[in-house]
Amino acid sequence: MTRLVPARVEPRPGPGGPAAGPGRTRGVWIRPPAARLPCA
């Protein structure tokens, strides 16, 4: 049940869930430069 809260953010940034935590709201993970950080 505890995963329900972070699960909403995980499917969006993917592996960068915790890394894109503060950036998920700003949509930074959607940008190409920010997407390379969690992917790398």
mmCIF file of the N, C-alpha and C atoms, coordinates in Angstrom:
data_MODEL
# 
_entry.id   MODEL 
# 
loop_
_atom_site.group_PDB 
_atom_site.id 
_atom_site.type_symbol 
_atom_site.label_atom_id 
_atom_site.label_alt_id 
_atom_site.label_comp_id 
_atom_site.label_asym_id 
_atom_site.label_entity_id 
_atom_site.label_seq_id 
_atom_site.pdbx_PDB_ins_code 
_atom_site.Cartn_x 
_atom_site.Cartn_y 
_atom_site.Cartn_z 
_atom_site.occupancy 
_atom_site.B_iso_or_equiv 
_atom_site.pdbx_formal_charge 
_atom_site.auth_seq_id 
_atom_site.auth_comp_id 
_atom_site.auth_asym_id 
_atom_site.auth_atom_id 
_atom_site.pdbx_PDB_model_num 
ATOM 1   N N  . MET A 1 1  ? 0.842  -1.204 0.000   1.00 0.00 ? 1  MET A N  1 
ATOM 2   C CA . MET A 1 1  ? 0.000  0.000  0.000   1.00 0.00 ? 1  MET A CA 1 
ATOM 3   C C  . MET A 1 1  ? 0.878  1.256  0.000   1.00 0.00 ? 1  MET A C  1 
ATOM 4   N N  . THR A 1 2  ? 2.053  1.128  0.605   1.00 0.00 ? 2  THR A N  1 
ATOM 5   C CA . THR A 1 2  ? 2.949  2.297  0.703   1.00 0.00 ? 2  THR A CA 1 
ATOM 6   C C  . THR A 1 2  ? 3.464  2.702  -0.676  1.00 0.00 ? 2  THR A C  1 
ATOM 7   N N  . ARG A 1 3  ? 3.478  1.758  -1.598  1.00 0.00 ? 3  ARG A N  1 
ATOM 8   C CA . ARG A 1 3  ? 4.009  2.045  -2.939  1.00 0.00 ? 3  ARG A CA 1 
ATOM 9   C C  . ARG A 1 3  ? 3.014  2.849  -3.775  1.00 0.00 ? 3  ARG A C  1 
ATOM 10  N N  . LEU A 1 4  ? 1.776  2.886  -3.323  1.00 0.00 ? 4  LEU A N  1 
ATOM 11  C CA . LEU A 1 4  ? 0.751  3.607  -4.091  1.00 0.00 ? 4  LEU A CA 1 
ATOM 12  C C  . LEU A 1 4  ? 1.127  5.073  -4.251  1.00 0.00 ? 4  LEU A C  1 
ATOM 13  N N  . VAL A 1 5  ? 1.729  5.650  -3.226  1.00 0.00 ? 5  VAL A N  1 
ATOM 14  C CA . VAL A 1 5  ? 2.082  7.078  -3.291  1.00 0.00 ? 5  VAL A CA 1 
ATOM 15  C C  . VAL A 1 5  ? 3.225  7.331  -4.276  1.00 0.00 ? 5  VAL A C  1 
ATOM 16  N N  . PRO A 1 6  ? 4.374  6.636  -4.128  1.00 0.00 ? 6  PRO A N  1 
ATOM 17  C CA . PRO A 1 6  ? 5.496  6.854  -5.047  1.00 0.00 ? 6  PRO A CA 1 
ATOM 18  C C  . PRO A 1 6  ? 5.242  6.256  -6.422  1.00 0.00 ? 6  PRO A C  1 
ATOM 19  N N  . ALA A 1 7  ? 4.331  5.276  -6.485  1.00 0.00 ? 7  ALA A N  1 
ATOM 20  C CA . ALA A 1 7  ? 4.041  4.603  -7.753  1.00 0.00 ? 7  ALA A CA 1 
ATOM 21  C C  . ALA A 1 7  ? 3.515  5.597  -8.784  1.00 0.00 ? 7  ALA A C  1 
ATOM 22  N N  . ARG A 1 8  ? 2.885  6.647  -8.308  1.00 0.00 ? 8  ARG A N  1 
ATOM 23  C CA . ARG A 1 8  ? 2.331  7.640  -9.239  1.00 0.00 ? 8  ARG A CA 1 
ATOM 24  C C  . ARG A 1 8  ? 3.453  8.414  -9.926  1.00 0.00 ? 8  ARG A C  1 
ATOM 25  N N  . VAL A 1 9  ? 4.590  8.508  -9.256  1.00 0.00 ? 9  VAL A N  1 
ATOM 26  C CA . VAL A 1 9  ? 5.719  9.269  -9.813  1.00 0.00 ? 9  VAL A CA 1 
ATOM 27  C C  . VAL A 1 9  ? 6.673  8.347  -10.570 1.00 0.00 ? 9  VAL A C  1 
ATOM 28  N N  . GLU A 1 10 ? 6.796  7.106  -10.110 1.00 0.00 ? 10 GLU A N  1 
ATOM 29  C CA . GLU A 1 10 ? 7.730  6.154  -10.725 1.00 0.00 ? 10 GLU A CA 1 
ATOM 30  C C  . GLU A 1 10 ? 7.428  5.890  -12.203 1.00 0.00 ? 10 GLU A C  1 
ATOM 31  N N  . PRO A 1 11 ? 6.172  5.656  -12.574 1.00 0.00 ? 11 PRO A N  1 
ATOM 32  C CA . PRO A 1 11 ? 5.844  5.373  -13.977 1.00 0.00 ? 11 PRO A CA 1 
ATOM 33  C C  . PRO A 1 11 ? 6.143  6.546  -14.899 1.00 0.00 ? 11 PRO A C  1 
ATOM 34  N N  . ARG A 1 12 ? 6.254  7.721  -14.345 1.00 0.00 ? 12 ARG A N  1 
ATOM 35  C CA . ARG A 1 12 ? 6.524  8.902  -15.192 1.00 0.00 ? 12 ARG A CA 1 
ATOM 36  C C  . ARG A 1 12 ? 8.020  9.045  -15.489 1.00 0.00 ? 12 ARG A C  1 
ATOM 37  N N  . PRO A 1 13 ? 8.873  9.216  -14.454 1.00 0.00 ? 13 PRO A N  1 
ATOM 38  C CA . PRO A 1 13 ? 10.308 9.341  -14.684 1.00 0.00 ? 13 PRO A CA 1 
ATOM 39  C C  . PRO A 1 13 ? 10.984 7.991  -14.874 1.00 0.00 ? 13 PRO A C  1 
ATOM 40  N N  . GLY A 1 14 ? 10.349 6.927  -14.393 1.00 0.00 ? 14 GLY A N  1 
ATOM 41  C CA . GLY A 1 14 ? 10.903 5.584  -14.535 1.00 0.00 ? 14 GLY A CA 1 
ATOM 42  C C  . GLY A 1 14 ? 11.975 5.320  -13.484 1.00 0.00 ? 14 GLY A C  1 
ATOM 43  N N  . PRO A 1 15 ? 13.216 5.026  -13.933 1.00 0.00 ? 15 PRO A N  1 
ATOM 44  C CA . PRO A 1 15 ? 14.307 4.727  -13.004 1.00 0.00 ? 15 PRO A CA 1 
ATOM 45  C C  . PRO A 1 15 ? 14.766 5.961  -12.246 1.00 0.00 ? 15 PRO A C  1 
ATOM 46  N N  . GLY A 1 16 ? 14.403 7.133  -12.743 1.00 0.00 ? 16 GLY A N  1 
ATOM 47  C CA . GLY A 1 16 ? 14.831 8.382  -12.101 1.00 0.00 ? 16 GLY A CA 1 
ATOM 48  C C  . GLY A 1 16 ? 13.810 8.868  -11.089 1.00 0.00 ? 16 GLY A C  1 
ATOM 49  N N  . GLY A 1 17 ? 12.972 7.959  -10.598 1.00 0.00 ? 17 GLY A N  1 
ATOM 50  C CA . GLY A 1 17 ? 11.931 8.340  -9.633  1.00 0.00 ? 17 GLY A CA 1 
ATOM 51  C C  . GLY A 1 17 ? 12.473 9.195  -8.497  1.00 0.00 ? 17 GLY A C  1 
ATOM 52  N N  . PRO A 1 18 ? 13.378 8.640  -7.678  1.00 0.00 ? 18 PRO A N  1 
ATOM 53  C CA . PRO A 1 18 ? 13.929 9.386  -6.540  1.00 0.00 ? 18 PRO A CA 1 
ATOM 54  C C  . PRO A 1 18 ? 14.812 10.538 -6.996  1.00 0.00 ? 18 PRO A C  1 
ATOM 55  N N  . ALA A 1 19 ? 15.513 10.351 -8.112  1.00 0.00 ? 19 ALA A N  1 
ATOM 56  C CA . ALA A 1 19 ? 16.430 11.391 -8.603  1.00 0.00 ? 19 ALA A CA 1 
ATOM 57  C C  . ALA A 1 19 ? 15.641 12.575 -9.164  1.00 0.00 ? 19 ALA A C  1 
ATOM 58  N N  . ALA A 1 20 ? 14.508 12.257 -9.819  1.00 0.00 ? 20 ALA A N  1 
ATOM 59  C CA . ALA A 1 20 ? 13.700 13.311 -10.427 1.00 0.00 ? 20 ALA A CA 1 
ATOM 60  C C  . ALA A 1 20 ? 12.587 13.743 -9.483  1.00 0.00 ? 20 ALA A C  1 
ATOM 61  N N  . GLY A 1 21 ? 12.710 13.352 -8.215  1.00 0.00 ? 21 GLY A N  1 
ATOM 62  C CA . GLY A 1 21 ? 11.681 13.704 -7.227  1.00 0.00 ? 21 GLY A CA 1 
ATOM 63  C C  . GLY A 1 21 ? 11.279 15.165 -7.311  1.00 0.00 ? 21 GLY A C  1 
ATOM 64  N N  . PRO A 1 22 ? 12.219 16.095 -7.051  1.00 0.00 ? 22 PRO A N  1 
ATOM 65  C CA . PRO A 1 22 ? 11.901 17.522 -7.076  1.00 0.00 ? 22 PRO A CA 1 
ATOM 66  C C  . PRO A 1 22 ? 11.673 18.036 -8.494  1.00 0.00 ? 22 PRO A C  1 
ATOM 67  N N  . GLY A 1 23 ? 12.181 17.325 -9.475  1.00 0.00 ? 23 GLY A N  1 
ATOM 68  C CA . GLY A 1 23 ? 12.060 17.779 -10.864 1.00 0.00 ? 23 GLY A CA 1 
ATOM 69  C C  . GLY A 1 23 ? 10.800 17.252 -11.533 1.00 0.00 ? 23 GLY A C  1 
ATOM 70  N N  . ARG A 1 24 ? 10.206 16.204 -10.933 1.00 0.00 ? 24 ARG A N  1 
ATOM 71  C CA . ARG A 1 24 ? 9.009  15.613 -11.540 1.00 0.00 ? 24 ARG A CA 1 
ATOM 72  C C  . ARG A 1 24 ? 7.892  16.645 -11.621 1.00 0.00 ? 24 ARG A C  1 
ATOM 73  N N  . THR A 1 25 ? 7.777  17.500 -10.585 1.00 0.00 ? 25 THR A N  1 
ATOM 74  C CA . THR A 1 25 ? 6.718  18.510 -10.565 1.00 0.00 ? 25 THR A CA 1 
ATOM 75  C C  . THR A 1 25 ? 6.989  19.571 -11.625 1.00 0.00 ? 25 THR A C  1 
ATOM 76  N N  . ARG A 1 26 ? 8.251  19.898 -11.810 1.00 0.00 ? 26 ARG A N  1 
ATOM 77  C CA . ARG A 1 26 ? 8.616  20.926 -12.793 1.00 0.00 ? 26 ARG A CA 1 
ATOM 78  C C  . ARG A 1 26 ? 8.615  20.354 -14.204 1.00 0.00 ? 26 ARG A C  1 
ATOM 79  N N  . GLY A 1 27 ? 8.596  19.030 -14.283 1.00 0.00 ? 27 GLY A N  1 
ATOM 80  C CA . GLY A 1 27 ? 8.607  18.397 -15.600 1.00 0.00 ? 27 GLY A CA 1 
ATOM 81  C C  . GLY A 1 27 ? 10.011 18.369 -16.181 1.00 0.00 ? 27 GLY A C  1 
ATOM 82  N N  . VAL A 1 28 ? 11.015 18.439 -15.291 1.00 0.00 ? 28 VAL A N  1 
ATOM 83  C CA . VAL A 1 28 ? 12.407 18.435 -15.754 1.00 0.00 ? 28 VAL A CA 1 
ATOM 84  C C  . VAL A 1 28 ? 12.758 17.084 -16.368 1.00 0.00 ? 28 VAL A C  1 
ATOM 85  N N  . TRP A 1 29 ? 12.200 16.011 -15.800 1.00 0.00 ? 29 TRP A N  1 
ATOM 86  C CA . TRP A 1 29 ? 12.505 14.669 -16.306 1.00 0.00 ? 29 TRP A CA 1 
ATOM 87  C C  . TRP A 1 29 ? 12.012 14.494 -17.732 1.00 0.00 ? 29 TRP A C  1 
ATOM 88  N N  . ILE A 1 30 ? 11.042 15.345 -18.132 1.00 0.00 ? 30 ILE A N  1 
ATOM 89  C CA . ILE A 1 30 ? 10.488 15.245 -19.486 1.00 0.00 ? 30 ILE A CA 1 
ATOM 90  C C  . ILE A 1 30 ? 11.493 15.795 -20.504 1.00 0.00 ? 30 ILE A C  1 
ATOM 91  N N  . ARG A 1 31 ? 12.347 16.700 -20.044 1.00 0.00 ? 31 ARG A N  1 
ATOM 92  C CA . ARG A 1 31 ? 13.324 17.314 -20.955 1.00 0.00 ? 31 ARG A CA 1 
ATOM 93  C C  . ARG A 1 31 ? 14.423 16.314 -21.314 1.00 0.00 ? 31 ARG A C  1 
ATOM 94  N N  . PRO A 1 32 ? 15.035 16.454 -22.473 1.00 0.00 ? 32 PRO A N  1 
ATOM 95  C CA . PRO A 1 32 ? 16.084 15.531 -22.922 1.00 0.00 ? 32 PRO A CA 1 
ATOM 96  C C  . PRO A 1 32 ? 17.328 15.544 -22.037 1.00 0.00 ? 32 PRO A C  1 
ATOM 97  N N  . PRO A 1 33 ? 17.822 16.710 -21.585 1.00 0.00 ? 33 PRO A N  1 
ATOM 98  C CA . PRO A 1 33 ? 19.016 16.759 -20.741 1.00 0.00 ? 33 PRO A CA 1 
ATOM 99  C C  . PRO A 1 33 ? 18.790 16.095 -19.386 1.00 0.00 ? 33 PRO A C  1 
ATOM 100 N N  . ALA A 1 34 ? 17.596 16.258 -18.833 1.00 0.00 ? 34 ALA A N  1 
ATOM 101 C CA . ALA A 1 34 ? 17.299 15.680 -17.526 1.00 0.00 ? 34 ALA A CA 1 
ATOM 102 C C  . ALA A 1 34 ? 17.035 14.177 -17.665 1.00 0.00 ? 34 ALA A C  1 
ATOM 103 N N  . ALA A 1 35 ? 16.567 13.772 -18.833 1.00 0.00 ? 35 ALA A N  1 
ATOM 104 C CA . ALA A 1 35 ? 16.255 12.360 -19.056 1.00 0.00 ? 35 ALA A CA 1 
ATOM 105 C C  . ALA A 1 35 ? 17.547 11.544 -19.182 1.00 0.00 ? 35 ALA A C  1 
ATOM 106 N N  . ARG A 1 36 ? 18.618 12.190 -19.572 1.00 0.00 ? 36 ARG A N  1 
ATOM 107 C CA . ARG A 1 36 ? 19.889 11.478 -19.735 1.00 0.00 ? 36 ARG A CA 1 
ATOM 108 C C  . ARG A 1 36 ? 20.516 11.153 -18.384 1.00 0.00 ? 36 ARG A C  1 
ATOM 109 N N  . LEU A 1 37 ? 20.267 12.000 -17.390 1.00 0.00 ? 37 LEU A N  1 
ATOM 110 C CA . LEU A 1 37 ? 20.857 11.787 -16.060 1.00 0.00 ? 37 LEU A CA 1 
ATOM 111 C C  . LEU A 1 37 ? 20.373 10.476 -15.436 1.00 0.00 ? 37 LEU A C  1 
ATOM 112 N N  . PRO A 1 38 ? 19.034 10.249 -15.334 1.00 0.00 ? 38 PRO A N  1 
ATOM 113 C CA . PRO A 1 38 ? 18.518 9.011  -14.735 1.00 0.00 ? 38 PRO A CA 1 
ATOM 114 C C  . PRO A 1 38 ? 18.786 7.799  -15.620 1.00 0.00 ? 38 PRO A C  1 
ATOM 115 N N  . CYS A 1 39 ? 18.813 8.010  -16.927 1.00 0.00 ? 39 CYS A N  1 
ATOM 116 C CA . CYS A 1 39 ? 19.022 6.897  -17.858 1.00 0.00 ? 39 CYS A CA 1 
ATOM 117 C C  . CYS A 1 39 ? 20.472 6.413  -17.790 1.00 0.00 ? 39 CYS A C  1 
ATOM 118 N N  . ALA A 1 40 ? 21.380 7.366  -17.605 1.00 0.00 ? 40 ALA A N  1 
ATOM 119 C CA . ALA A 1 40 ? 22.799 7.001  -17.568 1.00 0.00 ? 40 ALA A CA 1 
ATOM 120 C C  . ALA A 1 40 ? 23.094 6.257  -16.268 1.00 0.00 ? 40 ALA A C  1 
# 
